[in-house]
Amino acid sequence: KIPGPTVEVGFKKEYGEDFFQMQGDAVEKGHKVLVVDDIIATGGSAKAAGDLVEKLGGEVMGYLFILELDFLKGRDLLNAPVRTLLAQEEKQ
């Protein structure tokens, strides 16, 4: 739980639901934001992070991930450029 007024966005995970929460003044209208995460699989959590930024008035300029599991097509949910350092193209 974070102090002060907050904004949150819920999302579905493989085995349930979760949410991201941010202080209401963390992103201001017009701020340009890069969402960075370690891995993109189905894209649900990345999309929720972007939705939260937009809910606060920010603009998602792109997404950066260390690893992408290509075969899960998570990038298809995202409405900004996606860059990854590594990609796994098939299920192992």
Residue pairs with C-beta under 8 A, 6 or more apart in sequence:
1 21
2 21
2 22
2 23
3 23
4 23
4 24
4 25
5 23
5 24
5 25
6 21
6 22
6 23
6 24
7 21
7 22
7 23
7 24
7 52
7 55
7 56
8 19
8 20
8 21
8 22
8 52
9 19
9 20
9 48
9 49
9 51
9 52
9 55
10 17
10 18
10 19
10 48
11 17
11 18
11 19
11 20
11 44
11 45
11 47
11 48
12 44
13 44
13 45
14 42
18 45
19 48
20 45
20 48
20 49
20 52
22 52
22 56
24 56
26 56
27 33
27 53
27 56
27 57
27 58
28 56
28 57
28 58
29 56
29 57
29 58
30 57
30 58
30 59
31 53
31 57
31 58
31 59
32 58
32 59
32 61
33 53
33 58
33 59
33 60
33 61
34 60
34 61
34 62
34 63
34 64
35 46
35 49
35 50
35 53
35 60
35 62
35 63
35 64
36 63
36 64
36 65
37 45
37 46
37 49
37 63
37 64
37 65
37 66
38 65
38 66
38 67
39 65
39 66
39 67
39 68
39 69
40 46
40 63
40 65
40 67
40 68
40 69
40 74
40 75
40 82
40 84
41 69
41 72
41 74
42 72
42 73
42 74
42 77
43 72
43 73
43 74
43 75
43 76
43 77
43 78
44 74
44 77
46 63
46 65
46 74
46 77
46 78
47 77
47 78
50 60
50 63
50 78
50 79
50 80
53 59
53 60
54 60
60 79
60 80
61 80
61 81
62 80
62 81
62 82
62 83
63 75
63 78
63 80
63 81
63 82
63 83
64 82
64 83
64 84
65 82
65 83
65 84
65 85
66 84
66 85
66 86
67 84
67 85
67 86
67 87
67 88
68 74
68 75
68 82
68 84
68 86
68 87
68 88
69 87
69 88
70 87
70 88
70 89
70 90
71 88
71 89
71 90
71 91
75 82
